[in-house]
Amino acid sequence: MIFLVGAAIEHVYNFVVNNDIQPGNVGTILLADVGVPVVALILILASRRLDKKASALR
């Protein structure tokens, strides 16, 4: 997850500073570099919330 966030920062940096608009720099790859960590974080938080609710029912 940390690697993907770092890669996303690098892609944005290259886009802004070097005007690099190649498909390998911005586009789907940037969306994946940002989207995967966000979805993973949402799933982790949802799992923790469900675990707390399940343990309260026991």
N, CA, C and O atoms as CSV, one atom per row, in Angstrom:
chain,resi,resn,atom,element,x,y,z
A,1,MET,N,N,0.815,-1.177,0.000
A,1,MET,CA,C,0.000,0.000,0.000
A,1,MET,C,C,0.873,1.260,0.000
A,1,MET,O,O,0.565,2.228,-0.696
A,2,ILE,N,N,1.938,1.248,0.763
A,2,ILE,CA,C,2.829,2.408,0.827
A,2,ILE,C,C,3.492,2.637,-0.537
A,2,ILE,O,O,3.665,3.778,-0.967
A,3,PHE,N,N,3.856,1.552,-1.202
A,3,PHE,CA,C,4.477,1.664,-2.524
A,3,PHE,C,C,3.531,2.352,-3.508
A,3,PHE,O,O,3.956,3.215,-4.276
A,4,LEU,N,N,2.255,1.974,-3.488
A,4,LEU,CA,C,1.295,2.557,-4.425
A,4,LEU,C,C,1.075,4.038,-4.171
A,4,LEU,O,O,0.926,4.813,-5.115
A,5,VAL,N,N,1.052,4.437,-2.914
A,5,VAL,CA,C,0.903,5.860,-2.590
A,5,VAL,C,C,2.132,6.628,-3.084
A,5,VAL,O,O,2.003,7.708,-3.661
A,6,GLY,N,N,3.310,6.073,-2.859
A,6,GLY,CA,C,4.536,6.711,-3.354
A,6,GLY,C,C,4.560,6.798,-4.868
A,6,GLY,O,O,4.987,7.806,-5.431
A,7,ALA,N,N,4.104,5.747,-5.526
A,7,ALA,CA,C,4.044,5.756,-6.991
A,7,ALA,C,C,3.059,6.816,-7.479
A,7,ALA,O,O,3.328,7.499,-8.467
A,8,ALA,N,N,1.935,6.957,-6.805
A,8,ALA,CA,C,0.949,7.970,-7.197
A,8,ALA,C,C,1.536,9.371,-7.061
A,8,ALA,O,O,1.337,10.222,-7.927
A,9,ILE,N,N,2.259,9.605,-5.971
A,9,ILE,CA,C,2.899,10.916,-5.777
A,9,ILE,C,C,3.898,11.181,-6.901
A,9,ILE,O,O,3.961,12.292,-7.427
A,10,GLU,N,N,4.662,10.185,-7.263
A,10,GLU,CA,C,5.648,10.330,-8.346
A,10,GLU,C,C,4.966,10.605,-9.688
A,10,GLU,O,O,5.443,11.426,-10.472
A,11,HIS,N,N,3.854,9.922,-9.952
A,11,HIS,CA,C,3.120,10.151,-11.205
A,11,HIS,C,C,2.593,11.585,-11.269
A,11,HIS,O,O,2.702,12.239,-12.306
A,12,VAL,N,N,2.032,12.067,-10.186
A,12,VAL,CA,C,1.511,13.434,-10.149
A,12,VAL,C,C,2.658,14.433,-10.297
A,12,VAL,O,O,2.532,15.427,-11.012
A,13,TYR,N,N,3.774,14.167,-9.622
A,13,TYR,CA,C,4.948,15.045,-9.730
A,13,TYR,C,C,5.420,15.129,-11.181
A,13,TYR,O,O,5.665,16.220,-11.694
A,14,ASN,N,N,5.548,13.978,-11.839
A,14,ASN,CA,C,5.986,13.975,-13.239
A,14,ASN,C,C,4.989,14.681,-14.144
A,14,ASN,O,O,5.383,15.325,-15.116
A,15,PHE,N,N,3.724,14.569,-13.839
A,15,PHE,CA,C,2.704,15.246,-14.632
A,15,PHE,C,C,2.819,16.762,-14.488
A,15,PHE,O,O,2.762,17.492,-15.478
A,16,VAL,N,N,2.982,17.232,-13.247
A,16,VAL,CA,C,3.004,18.669,-12.985
A,16,VAL,C,C,4.331,19.294,-13.424
A,16,VAL,O,O,4.333,20.308,-14.122
A,17,VAL,N,N,5.439,18.709,-13.028
A,17,VAL,CA,C,6.749,19.326,-13.270
A,17,VAL,C,C,7.225,19.105,-14.704
A,17,VAL,O,O,7.690,20.038,-15.359
A,18,ASN,N,N,7.108,17.863,-15.192
A,18,ASN,CA,C,7.655,17.531,-16.509
A,18,ASN,C,C,6.606,17.510,-17.610
A,18,ASN,O,O,6.923,17.210,-18.762
A,19,ASN,N,N,5.352,17.825,-17.268
A,19,ASN,CA,C,4.250,17.780,-18.224
A,19,ASN,C,C,4.189,16.422,-18.925
A,19,ASN,O,O,3.942,16.350,-20.129
A,20,ASP,N,N,4.413,15.364,-18.178
A,20,ASP,CA,C,4.418,13.998,-18.703
A,20,ASP,C,C,2.990,13.473,-18.742
A,20,ASP,O,O,2.431,13.078,-17.719
A,21,ILE,N,N,2.410,13.473,-19.937
A,21,ILE,CA,C,1.021,13.034,-20.074
A,21,ILE,C,C,0.924,11.691,-20.804
A,21,ILE,O,O,-0.098,11.385,-21.417
A,22,GLN,N,N,1.978,10.907,-20.735
A,22,GLN,CA,C,1.966,9.586,-21.353
A,22,GLN,C,C,0.959,8.690,-20.634
A,22,GLN,O,O,0.738,8.848,-19.434
A,23,PRO,N,N,0.345,7.747,-21.363
A,23,PRO,CA,C,-0.638,6.855,-20.731
A,23,PRO,C,C,-0.057,6.046,-19.566
A,23,PRO,O,O,-0.798,5.667,-18.658
A,24,GLY,N,N,1.235,5.778,-19.573
A,24,GLY,CA,C,1.861,5.042,-18.484
A,24,GLY,C,C,2.101,5.881,-17.242
A,24,GLY,O,O,2.478,5.352,-16.197
A,25,ASN,N,N,1.885,7.182,-17.347
A,25,ASN,CA,C,2.106,8.061,-16.202
A,25,ASN,C,C,0.797,8.553,-15.602
A,25,ASN,O,O,0.630,8.523,-14.382
A,26,VAL,N,N,-0.108,8.992,-16.413
A,26,VAL,CA,C,-1.422,9.430,-15.934
A,26,VAL,C,C,-2.478,8.628,-16.680
A,26,VAL,O,O,-2.276,8.213,-17.821
A,27,GLY,N,N,-3.559,8.427,-16.042
A,27,GLY,CA,C,-4.626,7.626,-16.640
A,27,GLY,C,C,-4.957,6.477,-15.708
A,27,GLY,O,O,-5.080,6.655,-14.496
A,28,THR,N,N,-5.098,5.313,-16.282
A,28,THR,CA,C,-5.521,4.158,-15.495
A,28,THR,C,C,-4.519,3.793,-14.417
A,28,THR,O,O,-4.910,3.394,-13.320
A,29,ILE,N,N,-3.254,3.921,-14.705
A,29,ILE,CA,C,-2.237,3.544,-13.723
A,29,ILE,C,C,-2.301,4.468,-12.506
A,29,ILE,O,O,-2.150,4.012,-11.372
A,30,LEU,N,N,-2.521,5.743,-12.735
A,30,LEU,CA,C,-2.644,6.684,-11.614
A,30,LEU,C,C,-3.909,6.396,-10.816
A,30,LEU,O,O,-3.903,6.457,-9.586
A,31,LEU,N,N,-4.973,6.088,-11.509
A,31,LEU,CA,C,-6.221,5.732,-10.833
A,31,LEU,C,C,-6.026,4.486,-9.970
A,31,LEU,O,O,-6.522,4.430,-8.844
A,32,ALA,N,N,-5.317,3.501,-10.480
A,32,ALA,CA,C,-5.054,2.282,-9.707
A,32,ALA,C,C,-4.144,2.572,-8.518
A,32,ALA,O,O,-4.354,2.037,-7.430
A,33,ASP,N,N,-3.133,3.417,-8.723
A,33,ASP,CA,C,-2.211,3.745,-7.629
A,33,ASP,C,C,-2.915,4.474,-6.490
A,33,ASP,O,O,-2.504,4.357,-5.335
A,34,VAL,N,N,-3.954,5.213,-6.798
A,34,VAL,CA,C,-4.712,5.922,-5.769
A,34,VAL,C,C,-5.871,5.058,-5.275
A,34,VAL,O,O,-6.133,4.996,-4.074
A,35,GLY,N,N,-6.555,4.401,-6.185
A,35,GLY,CA,C,-7.764,3.660,-5.853
A,35,GLY,C,C,-7.547,2.429,-4.998
A,35,GLY,O,O,-8.325,2.172,-4.080
A,36,VAL,N,N,-6.509,1.665,-5.279
A,36,VAL,CA,C,-6.266,0.427,-4.531
A,36,VAL,C,C,-6.026,0.702,-3.045
A,36,VAL,O,O,-6.646,0.036,-2.215
A,37,PRO,N,N,-5.165,1.643,-2.665
A,37,PRO,CA,C,-5.000,1.914,-1.236
A,37,PRO,C,C,-6.275,2.448,-0.572
A,37,PRO,O,O,-6.560,2.118,0.580
A,38,VAL,N,N,-7.036,3.266,-1.292
A,38,VAL,CA,C,-8.276,3.802,-0.719
A,38,VAL,C,C,-9.275,2.676,-0.465
A,38,VAL,O,O,-9.880,2.613,0.606
A,39,VAL,N,N,-9.449,1.792,-1.439
A,39,VAL,CA,C,-10.369,0.662,-1.269
A,39,VAL,C,C,-9.881,-0.262,-0.157
A,39,VAL,O,O,-10.681,-0.743,0.646
A,40,ALA,N,N,-8.577,-0.511,-0.107
A,40,ALA,CA,C,-8.028,-1.376,0.950
A,40,ALA,C,C,-8.270,-0.763,2.325
A,40,ALA,O,O,-8.632,-1.475,3.262
A,41,LEU,N,N,-8.076,0.530,2.458
A,41,LEU,CA,C,-8.300,1.198,3.736
A,41,LEU,C,C,-9.775,1.136,4.142
A,41,LEU,O,O,-10.089,0.912,5.311
A,42,ILE,N,N,-10.663,1.331,3.194
A,42,ILE,CA,C,-12.101,1.232,3.474
A,42,ILE,C,C,-12.454,-0.177,3.942
A,42,ILE,O,O,-13.204,-0.340,4.904
A,43,LEU,N,N,-11.919,-1.194,3.269
A,43,LEU,CA,C,-12.211,-2.571,3.653
A,43,LEU,C,C,-11.634,-2.920,5.026
A,43,LEU,O,O,-12.264,-3.645,5.795
A,44,ILE,N,N,-10.453,-2.414,5.335
A,44,ILE,CA,C,-9.847,-2.659,6.653
A,44,ILE,C,C,-10.698,-2.031,7.751
A,44,ILE,O,O,-10.969,-2.665,8.771
A,45,LEU,N,N,-11.120,-0.787,7.542
A,45,LEU,CA,C,-11.943,-0.114,8.548
A,45,LEU,C,C,-13.304,-0.788,8.708
A,45,LEU,O,O,-13.808,-0.903,9.826
A,46,ALA,N,N,-13.899,-1.231,7.613
A,46,ALA,CA,C,-15.183,-1.933,7.693
A,46,ALA,C,C,-15.030,-3.258,8.422
A,46,ALA,O,O,-15.902,-3.645,9.200
A,47,SER,N,N,-13.940,-3.946,8.178
A,47,SER,CA,C,-13.696,-5.227,8.845
A,47,SER,C,C,-13.534,-5.038,10.346
A,47,SER,O,O,-14.066,-5.820,11.134
A,48,ARG,N,N,-12.810,-4.014,10.739
A,48,ARG,CA,C,-12.632,-3.737,12.170
A,48,ARG,C,C,-13.956,-3.392,12.836
A,48,ARG,O,O,-14.230,-3.823,13.957
A,49,ARG,N,N,-14.774,-2.613,12.138
A,49,ARG,CA,C,-16.078,-2.235,12.689
A,49,ARG,C,C,-16.960,-3.469,12.856
A,49,ARG,O,O,-17.648,-3.606,13.868
A,50,LEU,N,N,-16.946,-4.369,11.869
A,50,LEU,CA,C,-17.741,-5.589,11.964
A,50,LEU,C,C,-17.229,-6.514,13.065
A,50,LEU,O,O,-18.020,-7.170,13.743
A,51,ASP,N,N,-15.907,-6.568,13.247
A,51,ASP,CA,C,-15.340,-7.390,14.319
A,51,ASP,C,C,-15.777,-6.888,15.689
A,51,ASP,O,O,-16.076,-7.685,16.579
A,52,LYS,N,N,-15.813,-5.573,15.860
A,52,LYS,CA,C,-16.251,-5.005,17.138
A,52,LYS,C,C,-17.723,-5.327,17.397
A,52,LYS,O,O,-18.102,-5.648,18.523
A,53,LYS,N,N,-18.546,-5.241,16.361
A,53,LYS,CA,C,-19.965,-5.553,16.530
A,53,LYS,C,C,-20.163,-7.031,16.835
A,53,LYS,O,O,-21.004,-7.384,17.661
A,54,ALA,N,N,-19.397,-7.899,16.175
A,54,ALA,CA,C,-19.528,-9.339,16.399
A,54,ALA,C,C,-19.064,-9.720,17.799
A,54,ALA,O,O,-19.666,-10.590,18.429
A,55,SER,N,N,-18.021,-9.096,18.290
A,55,SER,CA,C,-17.545,-9.420,19.619
A,55,SER,C,C,-18.499,-8.898,20.689
A,55,SER,O,O,-18.560,-9.467,21.780
A,56,ALA,N,N,-19.240,-7.839,20.408
A,56,ALA,CA,C,-20.204,-7.312,21.355
A,56,ALA,C,C,-21.414,-8.236,21.487
A,56,ALA,O,O,-22.079,-8.250,22.523
A,57,LEU,N,N,-21.693,-9.000,20.442
A,57,LEU,CA,C,-22.831,-9.910,20.458
A,57,LEU,C,C,-22.543,-11.217,21.218
A,57,LEU,O,O,-23.468,-11.938,21.591
A,58,ARG,N,N,-21.297,-11.503,21.435
A,58,ARG,CA,C,-20.920,-12.766,22.092
A,58,ARG,C,C,-21.145,-12.711,23.547
A,58,ARG,O,O,-20.881,-13.687,24.250
